[in-house]
Amino acid sequence: MLNDNDLYVIFKLTSGENVMAVLRQEDEENILIEYPMIMRSIINFEEGRESLTAQPLCMFTDEHDFIISKKNITFIKKMHHIFIPHYKKIVDEHEQSTFFIPNEEDNKLSWEDDTPTQKSKLIIKKLKDILESDEESITEKLKRLVPGNDTIN
């Protein structure tokens, strides 16, 4: 996990996000970071206050390390020592929380279980009628099947 000897950094992506992370490795083109957290500022005009929120760079994986191209980074700086304990706390809280608990039934994906709707049955019937007809009437039947205009591309 995280320790005091790690190099804590903050960087800005070209898309505008400010990211706190631990820098593990760097080469000419990429950086290897761990536990990246996007920091967002939320302004509450009614209270006249600004709050910071944090969320993982990617919430849809349990991986901790990411390789980011330097082309996507505007700047990268060492994190101020005052923010390191806050960053560690954010990472620790995220590691202990669970955003999604899958249901056993949700893990089963199958197309065979889907029953055709009335609309899909009607479309299938119309397509079968078109394919079984002669060529001259196919164009006319297609015009009735798919509403549109006379634009030719």
N, C-alpha and C positions, 0 to 999 in steps of 0.2 A: 504494500500500500504506500502511502505517502510518508516521507520522513523529512527531517530538517536539512539534510544534505542535498535535497532535490533542487533543481533550478526552476523556480516558479516564474512564469512569464504571463504577460498580457499582450495580445496582438489584435490587430484590426483586420478583418477580412475585407477584400475589395467590395463585397456586397454590403458592408457597413456594420456587421456584427462585431462587438467587442468580446473577445474570448479569453478566459483565464484557463491556464493549463500548466502541466509540468512538461518541460522540454527534455526529451530523452536523447535524441540524436539529431544531427543536422548534416546535410551535404550541400552541394552546389544548387540543387534543384528542389529539394524537399526538406520538410522537418517531420520528425516523429514526436508526437505529443501523447500524453496520457491524461485522462479525466478532463477533457475540455468542457467548459461550462460557458454558455452564452450569457452575457450580462446585458440586461435591458433596463432602461431607465423609464419609469412611469411617473408622469407629473399629475398631481392631484391639485387642480386649480382652486377648488373650493377650500381646501385646507392650506394651500400655499406651500405644499411640500413635494419633495421628489423622493421616490422610492426606487430601490434597485431590486430586480428579480433575477433569478438564475435558473437556467435549465440546461440539461445536457445538449451537446452539439447534435447528437442523434439519439432520440429516445427509443428508437426501434431496434436497438441492438444492446447486448450485454457486454460487448467488447469495450475495453478501456483505452486502447491505443488507436491512434489515427495517423495516417500519413497525409500531409497537406502540402500541395505544391506551393512554392514560394511565389509563384505568379499570382496566387490568390490572396496574398498577404500585403497589406499596405505598410504596416510597421510591426515590429516585435520588440518588446522591452521587458526588462526584468521587473517582476512585480514588487511593489513597495512592501517592505517587511510588515507594515501594519495590517495589510490585507491578507497575508498568508494564513493566519488562524481562521479568518472568516471563510476563506476558500476551502480550507481543510474541513471545516464544519459542514459546508454546503455539500462537498463530495461525500462525506461520511453519511449525512442524512439521505442523500440520494441513493447510496449503496444499500441502505437499510430499508428503503421504501419500495413498495411494489405498486406500479401503476396499473398493471393488467394481470388478472388471474384468468387464464383460459378455462372455459368449460369443456368437459370431455366431448360433448356433442359438437361444439364449435370446431374441434380439430378435424372433424370428418368432412372432407370436401368431395362431393360427387355430383356429376352432371346427370347421372342416371336417375337420381331421385326427383329431379325437377319434372313436374307434369306440365304439358303444354297448356298455355292459356287459351281462352276462346279466340283472342285476336290472332295468336300464332297459328292456331288450327285453320282459321279463315284464310290467312296468307298462304299457308301450305296448300290448301285446296285450290286457291286461285292460281298459284304457280303450276300445279299439276295440270289444271285446265289449259293454261297457256302452252305448256310443253306438249300436250297431246293434240293441239290444234294445228292447222296448216299455217304456212309462213305468212300469208297475206293478212291473216287476222291477228297474228302475234303482236304487231305494232299497235293495233287498235286496242287490244286487251291490256297491253302494258301501259297505255295512256290512262286507262281507267284504274289500273292497279296503283300506279304511282302518280299522284297529282303533281303537276308542275307546269312549266311553260314550254314554248316551242324553241328555246335557245339551243343552238347546236354548237358544241365546242370543238 
